[in-house]
């Protein structure tokens, strides 16, 4: 049986690879699978806005994981790269039990990293998973998550404009 630490490690690798792929594909393709915002705020302020918006949308920030250590070791110059895992505990537990194959994607997350004077936030579009799971109940949840992710990214863009 796979431990949650192994799954978390796989998720970090998946998120990093997904982010790298997103930055190398055409915008139209990335728009379907990934949702992204760019903020003019410095990294700490954008991180705070992200966490506040997640909470305002009724979710709990489950964990903030540093990713930059591995990237620095691979030669990428960054000290500000995090993955913010969030969710509703009961919902995540229910989905994990009902759809064990979804566990690598749970809880949902945002990748946030500094790029020069800006901060970029990326999330997988939850609706992308509906092509793999035909259950209409899950589709409703994933559509709500997508709506919330888009709203959270709008909050970050709005704060960026005020900065």
Order of alpha helices (4+ residues) and beta strands (2+ residues): alpha-alpha-beta-alpha-beta-alpha-beta-alpha-beta-beta-alpha
